[in-house]
Amino acid sequence: MTALNRRTLLATASAAGAAAVIGPLAASSPARASAPMSGKQAPGFYRYKIGDYEITAINDGVWMPDLAPGLFRNFSVADAQKTLADQFQRTDKMVVPITALMVNTGSRLVLIDTGTAGLFVPTSASFMDNLAAAGFDPKQVDVVLISHFHGDHINGIRTKDGQLAFPNAEVMVPAAEWAHWMDDGKMSATPEAARGNFNNSRRVFSSIANNVTRFEAGKEVAPGITSIAAPGHTPGHTAFAISSGNQSMMTIVDATNNAYLFVRNPEWQVSFDMDGAMAVDTRKRLLDRAAADKMLVAGYHWPFPSAGYITKEGSGYRLNPAAWNPVL
């Protein structure tokens, strides 16, 4: 028996390829015309059910910052590279997909976060195209539910030219986020070079401030959707539980960033968690809950379609991606 290894596999494949070419030539079969390369991906949306609710994950592309000093707080680039390599991931970039959720309750369309509106990086500007491909008209959206005020979550409230992207929707935001980012005193106390998020929050919200609904953590903010306090990433960062019938799921939004790093190593801190220690406590609390309840979990920056199950593994956790299901 021939040993099966990489060399014999390559040799077998080469021989099979040669036979496939020689056979048709010998039989004088007509040549097949080559097909042009597509050069692009298919639309990024995926649907699944939670009870009677239909959830659609809608991708806005991906951000890929360099793995460089300054990106992490309490671990090194070398630590990150080893962890990523062990899981067959890129070791030059931190891959950060961006995926929002549309919840169709049967009577209302609730959008959780809005993507970047193409104002973040060029590779994250596909939300509206994917929204349309998924069959949604922005005018149909009843509620835009915001988890926190970072640009990749709120910029899509407006189009690139500054118009409201979801003109008929009620915009709902965490009260603690509003209290922080819209506070002129806090902005004045922040060095000017670090005021970008304060300025961006005003760009998005100032003209609609009187029509923005602010909610407290622990409240039902839409039918079957309850807010969960998840501070650390930002002061009012909020996760959401979604329940219908006897099924439920949780979106933990940015409580983890790249899952291969921060689910596996929940004590690690990324530089854009405002309070790193609090973010760690929140991350572990939410992941413990997900593992104990064996519930479906979504992460805004997890690999598309950004949903899976969490298991405890040593001092960390493992993300078990949900299987692609062709049937709703």
C-alpha positions as CSV (number, residue, x, y, z in Angstrom):
1,M,0.0,0.0,0.0
2,T,1.3,3.4,-0.9
3,A,1.7,5.8,2.0
4,L,-0.7,8.7,1.8
5,N,1.2,12.0,2.3
6,R,1.4,15.4,0.6
7,R,3.9,14.2,-2.0
8,T,1.8,11.2,-3.1
9,L,-1.3,13.4,-3.2
10,L,0.4,16.0,-5.4
11,A,1.7,13.3,-7.7
12,T,-1.7,11.6,-8.0
13,A,-3.4,14.9,-8.7
14,S,-0.8,15.7,-11.4
15,A,-1.3,12.3,-13.1
16,A,-5.0,12.7,-13.0
17,G,-4.8,16.1,-14.5
18,A,-2.6,14.9,-17.4
19,A,-5.0,12.0,-18.1
20,A,-7.9,14.5,-18.2
21,V,-6.1,16.5,-20.8
22,I,-4.8,13.7,-22.9
23,G,-8.1,11.8,-23.0
24,P,-10.2,14.5,-24.6
25,L,-7.4,15.4,-27.0
26,A,-7.1,11.9,-28.2
27,A,-10.9,11.8,-28.8
28,S,-10.8,15.1,-30.7
29,S,-13.3,16.7,-28.4
30,P,-14.0,20.4,-29.1
31,A,-12.0,22.9,-26.9
32,R,-13.8,24.6,-24.0
33,A,-13.8,28.4,-23.9
34,S,-12.3,29.9,-20.8
35,A,-14.6,31.7,-18.4
36,P,-13.6,35.2,-17.2
37,M,-12.7,35.6,-13.5
38,S,-15.4,37.3,-11.4
39,G,-13.0,39.3,-9.3
40,K,-15.6,39.9,-6.6
41,Q,-17.5,38.2,-3.8
42,A,-21.2,37.5,-3.7
43,P,-23.5,39.7,-1.6
44,G,-22.8,39.3,2.1
45,F,-26.0,38.4,3.9
46,Y,-27.3,35.4,5.7
47,R,-30.6,34.5,7.4
48,Y,-31.5,32.4,10.4
49,K,-34.5,32.0,12.7
50,I,-34.9,32.6,16.4
51,G,-38.4,31.4,17.2
52,D,-40.7,33.3,14.9
53,Y,-38.2,36.0,14.3
54,E,-36.1,36.1,11.2
55,I,-32.5,37.4,11.7
56,T,-30.5,38.6,8.7
57,A,-26.7,39.2,9.2
58,I,-25.6,42.0,6.8
59,N,-21.9,42.4,6.2
60,D,-20.2,45.8,5.7
61,G,-16.8,44.5,4.6
62,V,-13.7,44.2,6.8
63,W,-11.2,46.4,8.5
64,M,-7.6,45.0,8.7
65,P,-5.3,47.0,10.9
66,D,-1.6,46.0,10.9
67,L,-0.5,43.8,13.8
68,A,1.8,46.5,15.2
69,P,2.9,47.8,18.6
70,G,0.2,50.0,20.1
71,L,-2.7,47.9,18.9
72,F,-2.6,45.8,22.1
73,R,-2.2,46.7,25.8
74,N,-1.2,43.7,27.9
75,F,0.2,41.3,25.3
76,S,2.7,41.5,22.5
77,V,2.5,41.3,18.7
78,A,4.5,38.1,18.9
79,D,1.8,36.7,21.3
80,A,-0.9,37.6,18.9
81,Q,0.9,36.2,15.9
82,K,1.5,32.8,17.6
83,T,-2.1,32.6,18.7
84,L,-3.3,33.5,15.2
85,A,-0.9,31.1,13.5
86,D,-2.1,28.3,15.7
87,Q,-5.6,28.8,14.3
88,F,-4.5,29.2,10.7
89,Q,-5.2,33.0,10.6
90,R,-3.3,35.9,9.1
91,T,-0.3,37.0,11.2
92,D,0.3,40.4,9.6
93,K,-3.2,41.9,10.1
94,M,-5.9,41.7,12.7
95,V,-8.9,40.8,10.6
96,V,-12.0,42.7,11.8
97,P,-15.2,41.9,9.8
98,I,-18.2,44.3,10.3
99,T,-21.6,42.7,10.4
100,A,-24.9,44.3,11.6
101,L,-28.1,42.4,12.4
102,M,-31.6,43.0,11.0
103,V,-34.4,41.5,13.2
104,N,-37.7,40.9,11.5
105,T,-40.3,40.3,14.2
106,G,-43.1,39.8,11.8
107,S,-44.5,43.3,12.5
108,R,-41.3,45.4,12.8
109,L,-37.9,45.7,11.2
110,V,-35.2,46.4,13.8
111,L,-31.7,47.1,12.7
112,I,-29.0,46.7,15.3
113,D,-26.1,49.0,14.3
114,T,-25.5,50.5,10.9
115,G,-22.0,49.9,9.6
116,T,-19.6,52.6,8.4
117,A,-21.3,54.4,5.5
118,G,-17.9,54.0,3.7
119,L,-16.3,56.5,6.1
120,F,-14.1,54.0,8.0
121,V,-11.9,52.3,5.4
122,P,-12.4,51.5,1.7
123,T,-12.8,47.8,2.4
124,S,-15.8,48.4,4.7
125,A,-18.4,50.1,2.6
126,S,-20.8,47.4,1.4
127,F,-23.6,47.6,3.9
128,M,-26.2,49.4,1.8
129,D,-25.5,47.2,-1.2
130,N,-25.8,44.0,0.9
131,L,-29.0,45.5,2.6
132,A,-30.5,45.8,-0.9
133,A,-29.3,42.4,-2.0
134,A,-31.1,41.0,1.1
135,G,-34.3,42.5,-0.1
136,F,-34.6,45.4,2.3
137,D,-35.6,49.0,1.5
138,P,-34.1,51.5,4.1
139,K,-37.5,53.2,4.2
140,Q,-38.9,49.9,5.7
141,V,-36.8,50.0,8.8
142,D,-38.9,50.8,11.9
143,V,-36.1,51.0,14.5
144,V,-32.4,51.6,14.4
145,L,-30.9,50.3,17.6
146,I,-27.4,51.4,18.5
147,S,-25.0,49.5,20.8
148,H,-22.4,52.3,21.2
149,F,-21.1,55.4,19.4
150,H,-18.0,54.1,17.6
151,G,-18.0,55.1,13.9
152,D,-18.4,51.6,12.5
153,H,-21.7,51.4,14.4
154,I,-23.3,54.8,14.0
155,N,-21.9,56.2,10.7
156,G,-24.5,54.4,8.7
157,I,-27.3,56.3,10.3
158,R,-26.4,58.8,7.6
159,T,-25.5,58.4,3.9
160,K,-22.2,59.7,2.6
161,D,-23.9,63.0,1.7
162,G,-25.3,63.4,5.2
163,Q,-28.9,62.4,4.6
164,L,-30.7,60.1,7.0
165,A,-30.3,56.6,5.6
166,F,-33.4,55.2,7.4
167,P,-35.8,58.1,7.2
168,N,-38.8,56.4,8.8
169,A,-36.9,54.7,11.7
170,E,-36.9,55.6,15.4
171,V,-33.2,55.9,16.4
172,M,-32.6,54.4,19.9
173,V,-29.3,54.7,21.8
174,P,-27.9,53.8,25.2
175,A,-28.4,56.6,27.6
176,A,-24.9,56.1,29.1
177,E,-23.4,56.5,25.6
178,W,-25.3,59.7,24.9
179,A,-24.3,61.1,28.4
180,H,-20.6,60.5,27.6
181,W,-20.1,61.4,24.0
182,M,-22.6,64.3,23.8
183,D,-21.3,66.0,26.9
184,D,-19.5,69.2,26.0
185,G,-17.6,69.2,29.3
186,K,-16.2,65.7,28.7
187,M,-15.2,66.7,25.2
188,S,-13.4,69.9,26.4
189,A,-11.5,67.8,29.0
190,T,-10.3,65.5,26.2
191,P,-7.1,66.4,24.3
192,E,-8.0,67.8,21.0
193,A,-6.2,65.1,19.1
194,A,-8.4,62.5,20.8
195,R,-11.8,64.2,20.2
196,G,-12.6,62.4,16.9
197,N,-15.3,60.3,18.4
198,F,-16.9,63.2,20.2
199,N,-16.9,65.2,16.9
200,N,-18.3,62.3,14.9
201,S,-21.1,61.7,17.4
202,R,-22.1,65.3,17.0
203,R,-22.0,65.0,13.2
204,V,-24.3,62.0,13.3
205,F,-26.7,63.0,16.0
206,S,-26.8,66.8,16.6
207,S,-29.5,67.6,14.0
208,I,-31.8,64.8,15.2
209,A,-31.1,65.0,18.9
210,N,-34.7,65.8,19.8
211,N,-35.9,62.7,18.0
212,V,-33.3,60.2,19.4
213,T,-34.7,57.9,22.1
214,R,-32.3,57.1,24.9
215,F,-32.8,53.8,26.8
216,E,-31.4,52.4,30.0
217,A,-29.7,49.0,30.2
218,G,-32.0,46.1,31.2
219,K,-35.0,47.5,29.4
220,E,-36.9,45.9,26.5
221,V,-36.1,48.3,23.7
222,A,-38.1,46.5,20.9
223,P,-40.5,43.5,21.0
224,G,-38.4,40.6,22.2
225,I,-35.1,42.6,22.3
226,T,-33.7,43.5,25.8
227,S,-30.6,45.6,26.4
228,I,-27.7,44.3,28.5
229,A,-25.1,46.6,30.1
230,A,-21.7,45.7,28.7
231,P,-19.4,48.6,29.6
232,G,-15.6,48.8,29.1
233,H,-15.3,49.0,25.4
234,T,-17.1,52.3,25.8
235,P,-18.9,53.7,28.9
236,G,-22.3,52.7,27.6
237,H,-21.5,49.8,25.4
238,T,-24.6,47.6,25.2
239,A,-25.3,44.0,24.2
240,F,-28.8,42.7,23.4
241,A,-30.7,39.5,24.0
242,I,-33.2,38.5,21.3
243,S,-36.0,36.2,22.3
244,S,-39.0,34.7,20.4
245,G,-41.1,31.8,21.6
246,N,-38.8,29.3,23.5
247,Q,-35.6,30.4,21.6
248,S,-33.2,33.1,22.3
249,M,-29.8,34.5,21.3
250,M,-27.5,37.2,22.3
251,T,-25.4,39.7,20.3
252,I,-22.4,40.8,22.4
253,V,-21.4,43.3,19.7
254,D,-17.9,44.5,20.5
255,A,-17.4,42.7,23.9
256,T,-14.9,40.8,21.9
257,N,-13.1,42.0,18.8
258,N,-11.2,39.4,16.7
259,A,-12.6,36.1,18.1
260,Y,-9.4,34.2,17.5
261,L,-7.6,36.5,19.9
262,F,-10.1,37.7,22.5
263,V,-12.5,34.7,22.8
264,R,-9.5,32.4,23.1
265,N,-7.7,34.9,25.5
266,P,-10.4,36.9,27.3
267,E,-7.9,38.6,29.6
268,W,-6.1,40.3,26.6
269,Q,-6.9,43.9,26.0
270,V,-7.1,45.8,22.7
271,S,-6.2,49.4,22.6
272,F,-9.6,50.7,21.6
273,D,-11.3,49.3,24.7
274,M,-11.6,52.5,26.7
275,D,-11.5,50.7,30.1
276,G,-9.5,47.6,29.5
277,A,-10.1,46.0,32.9
278,M,-13.8,46.6,32.8
279,A,-13.9,45.3,29.2
280,V,-12.3,42.0,30.4
281,D,-14.9,41.6,33.2
282,T,-17.7,42.3,30.7
283,R,-16.3,39.9,28.1
284,K,-15.9,37.0,30.6
285,R,-19.4,37.7,32.1
286,L,-21.1,37.5,28.7
287,L,-19.1,34.6,27.4
288,D,-19.8,32.7,30.7
289,R,-23.5,33.3,30.2
290,A,-23.4,32.2,26.6
291,A,-21.5,29.0,27.5
292,A,-23.7,28.1,30.4
293,D,-26.9,28.7,28.5
294,K,-25.6,27.1,25.3
295,M,-27.2,29.9,23.4
296,L,-26.5,31.2,19.9
297,V,-24.3,34.3,20.1
298,A,-23.4,36.9,17.5
299,G,-20.3,39.2,17.5
300,Y,-20.1,42.3,15.4
301,H,-16.5,41.6,14.4
302,W,-16.6,37.8,14.2
303,P,-16.1,35.8,10.9
304,F,-19.2,36.2,8.7
305,P,-22.0,35.4,9.3
306,S,-20.8,36.3,12.8
307,A,-22.7,33.7,14.9
308,G,-21.8,30.6,16.8
309,Y,-21.7,28.9,20.2
310,I,-19.3,29.4,23.0
311,T,-17.6,26.7,25.0
312,K,-15.3,27.1,28.0
313,E,-11.8,25.9,27.3
314,G,-9.1,26.1,29.9
315,S,-8.7,29.7,31.1
316,G,-10.4,30.9,27.9
317,Y,-13.2,30.0,25.5
318,R,-13.7,28.7,22.0
319,L,-16.0,30.0,19.3
320,N,-17.8,27.2,17.5
321,P,-19.2,28.8,14.4
322,A,-22.8,27.9,13.6
323,A,-23.2,25.7,10.5
324,W,-24.5,27.2,7.4
325,N,-28.2,26.2,7.1
326,P,-29.9,26.3,3.7
327,V,-33.3,26.0,5.4
328,L,-34.9,28.7,7.6
